[in-house]
Amino acid sequence: MKSLATYFGIFSFLLLSFSCGNADDDVELDLDFGDGLGLGETVDDCLDFPESDLVLSIQEQYTTLPGKVSIFFKVSDTDGNPVSGLTADQFTIYEQGRNDECFNTISASESYARISPNSQIFNANTLLVLDLSNSVLSSSLDELKTASVSFVNNVMPTTTDESYKMAIYWFDGEDELHLLNDLTSVKQDLIDAINSISDDISDDPSTDLYGAVIKSTDIAEDLLEESIKEDIIGAASVVIFTDGTDQASRYTKDAALDKVDDASANISFFTIGLGTEIDTEVLSEIGKTYSVFAGNAEELENTFNDISLKISERANSFYLFEYCSPKRDGSGDNNLVIQVVDGNLQGAVQTKFSADGFTGGCE
């Protein structure tokens, strides 16, 4: 498998060659991780596909002898909403070799096409960031704890899976993002940490909301960098709860919003607001992926559940699609198109692979 660390380290100036027509006619495409088509490109016109409703963004691809092609991508609609729950029979494979005018359909059954577990090359981390300023501790702590436990139960898998981890942080008026529970895949550790929150946990009744946004984004970026070093593709979700506005004024609103806007495309931002003192416009800008608002503490659990559903959908919109190619050693580079159909929606992406060393059979 190609080193992801190498890809990410040079993506700002490296170009990767892909084919738009016959496999010998190459054009260049900027590497683009997590946004648009990622490592892929627009499908050749010879296939005459309709306009895409779905976007397949290639995150990584590699081959395994004797003849397996693996493509890791995420699927979203044209508005950026994740598409989860797709199965192998919804995908069609097309290959184009150097002797082909256009693409040939590859039988999914004969090629043993499958959606494989992606735990070896992908992880999803969630940062739950809670406002524990005085207004929360004095009026809605019990409801917040109940909602947070429900959130953990919904986001974390039923059985422990190292690919899915969560950390919990909290903030008040101090210039610090306090760690409540470090990143873990153990659901019960997170629940125990939430239940341990007491109304005297904070020493500063103010609210450093913008500082929490900036610091949690930095943590999420660090997690993605750590994944890259391990040749693993990472996605992160930052979920921020507050019942008010920034009062500490240590950081500006523009600094917080710039941090969110400039963050990696594989970081999603969610906000949950409570009560009448929040600034819904600002929270919507911070929670650019999705924002929800609760009018009172009794509605908190439902809003947390809404966010947990969105996070699960995003994590499950990443797919490792694998199949056994009929191409053999000596055929060189071959163009590949993967098309997905989901009800009335369809989308496709094009890339290429080398069949060097390919022989019959597939592991």
Buried (B, 14 or more C-beta within 10 A) or exposed (E): EEEBBEBBEEBEEEEBEBBBBBBEEBEEBEBBBBEBBBBBBBBBEBBEBEEBBBBBBBBBBEBEEBBBBBBBBBBBBEEEEBBBEBEBEBBBBBBBBBEBEBBEEBEBEEBBBBBBEBEEBBBBBBBBBBBBBBBBBEBBBEBBBBBBBBBBBBBBEEEEBEBBBBBBBBBBBBEBBBEBBEBBBEBEBBBEBBEEBEEEBBEBEBBBBBBBBBBBBEBBBEBBEBBBEEBBBBBBBBBBBBBBBBBBEBBEBEEBBEBBEEBBBBBBBBBBBBBEEBBEEBBBBBBBBBBBBBEEBEBBBEBBBBBBEBBBBBBBBBBBBBBBBBBBBEBBBBBBBBBBBBEEBBBBBBBBBBBBEBEEEBE
